Amino acid sequence: MSSRTLPLLFINLGGEMLYILDQRLRAQNIPADKAKKVMNDIITTMFHKKFLEELFKPQELYSKKTLRTVFDRLAHASIMRLNQASMDKLYDLMTMAFKYQVLLCPRPKDILLVSFNHMDAIKDFARESPSILAQVDETYQQLIEMYTPLSSGEFQLIRQTLLIFFQDMHIRVSIFLKDKVQNSNGRFVLPTSGPVPYGTQVPGLIRMFSCGGDEMSRLQFTNGGNYTSALREGCFDICGDRVTKLGTNMYSVSRPVETHMSGTSKSSAQHTKVNTAPNPLAKEELNLLARLMGGLEVQKPGNADSGFRVNLFATDEEEEEALISRPDELSYGVINIQATKDKQANAELAKIMGEFSEPGDQSPGTSSKGDDLLAMMDSL
């Protein structure tokens, strides 16, 4: 597991979230000033200096529940509100889009190019706000400084860490189904043709080496595809537009987006989620986690006109139907948490959190929930 994966995962998922919200704000004819405020508030929180200092520290990935909670709070960092079913759908679309982009990268290092595409789009969203643009530019520079010196092996480890994170997610998305890049079981269809990255050999040869490094034998096999060698460095990025388009906004053309559980025969409007191994202590853990998070209170609209709700479904009826069918393991029931300034109480809660954590569930980067990204969001 790579300790440098978290910033890339957060930035790319955040970029996909902004794409989706921008599309929904336009589809629901939200006034331009309110829509701009929503985008600016989310980007400001996402690229806050102290938050990024914590984000860029070498650490293991957070659990799926913790990362989902981070994006739940990030999506509500403005006057916009999302129903739980819409938040589920938003997160599903984010994760499946980035998973597909990771799978399509011919070289592990291309994940960095995908991240830069997301950053460019985010800069475009914030182009009218110089202060926010400066925050995004600073993060851009941090990405360059941290990741450009890494070796191909280190990027391969980052890619494997991302694939492990996504491996149990097989949620069907209508855009992918219509474009025939996703099967009915939610698994992606990967291309078996085209140029391989520069410096990489066409698949089809296995070479055996001795302990001294001498080649002992060769074995040919059928690769099942139609691959060609790249003629020069950067040829793939110029000629094959898969990489150059990865991470760009696929919602720029308005079309309906729906999610479905793999193998289900239910209505296309109904949103369900692949069941993962349930954690019977999930609700208690997340409630205690929310207490530790403290003072990030959701801002309540001062009047009926200042806040608004965004629906990720075509109609309110579809959203209500998805909410009814929402899996129990997603019903955290954590709302309106009051912060406490009592250090002793915080210490007691942290101790209780340790009792609820499963063995092996914590990693060196997540030993204290009070020091993770969620706690950092509370100080913004």
Secondary structure, 3 states (H helix, E strand, C coil): CCCCCHHHHHHHHHHHHHHHHHHHHHHCCCCHHHHHHHHHHHHHHHCCHHHHHHHCCCCCCCCHHHHHHHHHHHHCCCCEEECHHHHHHHHHHHHHHHHHHHHHCCCCCHHHHHHHHHHHHHHHHCCCCHHHHHHHHHHHHHHHHHHCCCCHHHHHHHHHHHHHHHCCCCCEEHHHHHCCCECCCCCECCCCEEECCCCCCCCCEEEEECCCCCEEEEEECCCCCEEECCCCCCHHHHHCHHHHHCCCCCCCCCCCCCEECCCCCCCCCCCCCCCCCCCCCHHHHHHHHHHHHCCCCCCCCCCCCCCEEECCCCCHHHHHHHHHCCCHHHCCCCCCCCCCCCHHHHHHHHHHHHHHCCCCCCCHHHCCHHHCHHHHHHCC
